[in-house]
Amino acid sequence: MAKYRAPLANNDVIHLVERNKEPEQNLWVAVLAKAFDDAFYCTDNRVALEALSWIKHGIDFNYVCHLAGRNGTYVKAKMLNKVIEREAKILGHKTKIKKEVENIISLKKRGPVPGTQKKVYDYKWLPKQTHDYVDR
C-alpha cells in the first residue's frame, strides 16, 4: 500500500490565487486570451492583423489588462517581439501573393488590337465568383 503524503504548501498557491478572482476578472482574462489566440493562431489574416494591431497600438489594451489583473506594459513588453514577427510574416506573405498575381496578369495581357493602340486584357483564366463563393 502506498503512503499518503500531504501536498506541499506551494503546490496549491496557483489554485488559491485563481480561486480568489472575481468572475469579471476571469472574463477579461478570457478576452486577452482570445485576442492572443486570434493574433497568433488565426488563419484569417485580416482578423490576425486586427488583433496584432490592437495588441501593439490599442488604446484600451492596458485598461483590459488592468481589468484582467495584469500589468499591460509588462504583457506588451513580453509579447512585442512575437507580435512584430507574426505581423511581418503575414504582411510579407500578402506582398508576395500580390506580386505573383501581378506577374501572372502581366503575362496574360495581350498586345494592342490590330489597327488600334488600345490594349485588350484576357481575364478568362481568373476564377469566376458565384453567389456561393466565400472569400476567407
Secondary structure as UniProt FT lines:
FT   HELIX           9..12
FT   HELIX           13..19
FT   HELIX           23..41
FT   HELIX           45..57
FT   TURN            59..60
FT   HELIX           61..67
FT   TURN            68..69
FT   HELIX           72..108
FT   STRAND          109..112
FT   TURN            114..115
FT   STRAND          119..121
FT   TURN            124..125
FT   TURN            131..132
//
